[in-house]
Amino acid sequence: MDFGTLAFLIPTLPVIAFVLTLAFGNKLQSRAGYISIVAIALSFLISVLIFLQIYPHGTVEQSAHWFSVLNVGIFIDPLAIVMLLMVTFVSLLIHIYALGYMSHDPGKTRYFAETALFTAAMLGVILADNILQFFIAWELVGLCSYLLIGFWFRKPSAAAAAKKAFLTTRVGDVLFLAGIVILYFNMYTHVLPEVGGHGTVYLLQFKTIFEHLTLIPTDQLTIITLLFFGGAVGKSGQFPLHVWLPDAMEGPTTVSALIHAATMVTAGVYLVARTFPMFIAAPESLIIVALIGGFTALFASTMGLVMNDIKRVLAFSTISQLGYMMMGLGVGAIIGAEAVGFAMFHLINHAFFKACLFLCAGSVIHAVGTNDLREMGGLFGKMKITATTMLFSSLALAGIGIPVSIGAIKLGTSGFVSKDAIILEGAYSYLHFGGAYGSLIFFFGVAAALLTSIYTFRLWFMAFTGKPRQERHAHESPLSMTVPLMILAVLALVFGALTFSPFIHYLETTYENEFFEEIDPNGYIHGLAERGGYHIPEEPIVHLDLAHDTLIMMLPVIAGLLGFIISWAIYHKRLFSVASIGNMRNPLFRILAKRYYQHEIFIELISLKFTYGVLALTGEFIDRKIVDGIIDGISSFIIGGAEVLKKIQTGVVQNYATATVLGVALIALVLSWGVI
Amino acid sequence: MSIVDFISQFAPEVILTIAALAVMIIGLGLGTKEKRALGYLAAISLIVATLIIVFRGTYHLQLEGIMADSLTIDPMSQFFKLTFLLVSLIVVIASLKQYDNHSNQDEYYTLILLGTIGMMVVASAIDIVTMFIGFELASLSTYALAGFNKKDPSSMEAAIKYFIVGALSSTLLLFGLSYLYGLSGGLTNIGEIADYFSMNPGIIQSPMGIMAMVLIVAGFGFKMALVPFHMWAPDTYQGSPTVISALLAAGSKKMAFVAAFRVLLIAMIAIKVDIAMVFIILAILTMTLGNVVALSQKSLKRMLAYSSVAQAGYISMVFVVMSPEAMTGAVLYVMSHAFMKTGAFIAVAALGYMLLRENISAKDVDHLDNFAGLGKRSPFLAFSIMIFLFALAGIPPTAGFVSKFILFYSVLKGGFVFLVIIAILNSALSLYYYARVVKYMYVLPPSSSEKLALPGAYSLAILLALIGVLAIGIVPEPFVNWAASAANVLGL
């Protein structure tokens, strides 16, 4: 049978679970979570079946029009199917874990309903075959994140964090929507006449856009893609809209895991990957993507160094790793469609190890009852499974490995394989072939790798080794929590090593297949890159003389190991005291601990003083006094008119007959006017 | 065409006629309790008739032999017959509970069935005499139905006003039709009259011809409740039993539209520009007055009556444009409006029934205040009312949106930008009084926290209307296609 026909069930099942959980959750109580789990498991199963069916060259395309104004469609290509598999799988594990983690929470029915909807929204983003549907699902993701971050809404900090996340991502969403509007305008003026007018195609469908991309002026494409990227910056927590992500820790830890690994933040990266042909045809856009991504990677990792909240360290690491993904897409300016493969590969690997890290953190918090790393320590003996799985995923996050391959297998953790690819084959190619700002991007990549390794192991050593800094009755978590951990930890270790080249090759076929060959037989992406003013060399980096740049090739590895050694020396062996540099008298430490005074700049200056104090209050004045005044005037005029006109209706039949005579006279007058 | 063919082609009408007579005759020998079965009999006959129409679908049949010049079967007639049958069916189902203890319920169902037959004859009529007879059959039945609550003075008032004004309008119409008959030298078939006038355009442009058109437009204006011929409508809809208001607004008023679609084609031949001018004025007056006065109504039935007037104003824009697209929109609008209005009136009737059951001496059960907190007291009823009202306002994904979209768009394409702007402003205005009801139901606190139990018959009737409203809104293609083939019949 054709499993593609079941594709619509992938997001529909979690939606049904959402409805059922809300409707019957209170009766089912502790079993409420099973509905969502079954639904997402089925979604995962369908995704696997579709993958098996379409691999390696197929796609699934379905589309239904509603008038010509709205199109609902499904488009599954390599890019979408890997996302589908990852999201359904990781979300499934997180849901299973939550059975144990949320078992004591009185709001667990609401929790499982909302996470099911959250997953459904993300699946909707992935499956969308047009940009408008994409945006609708994208907004739904935003709504669900608001609900879940503020899950404990009676806690003021949670309510504030939810609002912050919603408002910050909204800035990006508005940019994204503006991009869609400009794109539609361009499609309407430049493409519609070419395809033969209304009703022939749906202008916002991805395939239609890709097919006629060369008709759109490149300067317009730059504006559109930068606006799209603005949306991605908001959703994926890139500088400067990253401020919501660390605060989003206020939700349950499983929600953080969902946001950071499976849903939400990856949506931004997916958006850029989905519209990659537009980016590569747009001058300057990809360079900006690479620069912002690289800068975010480094910037966030510096703050990760000094955080004491275990989840906050992980939050900054997510921002930093998302920066790598954006950087990976940005270097597509040099390496073409392969960049999508690298970025997505890191995205998938990151999903595994970050989900694992968050769930481990959840397990630790569940056991000790605090988020503060300074109050932990010595937990290794008490929580062996958690400690080991967390070590594995930390190795992946820090990118520990050896740049050697045995056949198709790369030696190294998942994080290493994908990050190495982005830094070397991506950023280094960029540097080597003289892309603008190449050295800066390469520097961002390597420096962030070093810092990542330091803070990752700092976290692990502080939590699991040394002496317990407080007496706590820590205990290992139940099986429903540890089994997902183990699965994810294994994947964090070996997934990257095993699947590297098939994955990259498969993802490349997203934009290199028969459909795109028909549009441009000389290479679709290459052709667009020429339009965008980028130059993709014929020879890829792998054919370069490795010996020539051995030191550079080894830099990521050295960075990872060096970071481990530094952390080991400071936080495990305590060779020198942290307190001597890590205090508020040290200006560098202070600026990091204060997170570059972002709160002061973003909240107090921009938000409160400028946006609220100037813009909002002026707007309010105009709205209340001027606009409302006009509207009120019109409405009281009409309602007053209604009272007058009502009186015509006297209730006396004779008057009705009079009106009739007048009416007949009126018609006679008008009709005879023309004749006479 | 033999008599057997005739019966098979007009099987729905024949079945309804037999059922109507059977209900009346059987009813003579039954007590009040046993008469309840007659309602079911009426419902079954309507269901069978509906199914026949649905399964035969759209086709065009050139009748020969008996009735050849007076009746036709084409997509237009079938589309309207389906609309009338569904409206009557919903009304009958809703009445099952309302009148289950009424000693004259046999007459009630007979009248509904006869009225439906009258409407169906009008839908099929291509002869001015046949059309008029159908009109009168439907009108006489509904006059009686409007006054069915004969102990209720307002019901009697509604019936009398309806009858007087109805008689006046019939006179005007008949007078106008008789002019046509005379001017054409004794023709009654609409097509033949049109052909005759197109060969002799001078006749229709003569003062006598103009007078004929004036009277016909005024006559139809009455039946369609266009301003200033609308004044009977609010009084009648408010005073009649609420389920009958549904039949009047959704059924008998729509009968006028199908007749007007066919007859006014004659006028299109020679004096199209002037007729367009007349309907620009009538449409603007009708929609604006209907919506503005609806704003200040506190009685839901009266509000719905004015909203009905306003909607007739929208539909009558088709006479301005007279393009196939506009006709498609108008035909679809008629069916959509039938569902929305029937649903809304029946929902109001259901609330009235429940309130009266609680308190037998309750007054003004359709007053807006009674809807406060309905969302908590009767969630399904409140939800349905909300959908019907949003559909009337034209909000997607309902039938109201689809038909409004097609109609307005066609008027825009016809070049009457100002008319569309006025129509859209009116639509926006109408949202005020529709949304106000929703606010009452969902935002304001209920006067009593007691749940209201909705009787099954009402639920079923409301559900049917709800399905109709949402089906046209969500899967519009089949309905639009049928409406388009109905519009094609006119050969615009």
Interface residues (C-beta under 8 A of the other chain):
Chain A: F67 I638 I639 G641 A642 E643 L645 K646 Q649 G651 V653 N655 Y656 A657 A659 T660 L662 G663 V664 L666 I667 A668 V670 L671 S672 W673 G674 V675
Chain B: I160 K161 I164 V165 L168 S169 L172 Q205 P207 I210 M211 M213 V214 L215 V217 A218 G221 F222 P228 F229 M231 W232 P234 D235 I271 V273 D274 I275 M277 V278 I281 L289 V292 V293 A294 L295 S296 F405 L429 P476
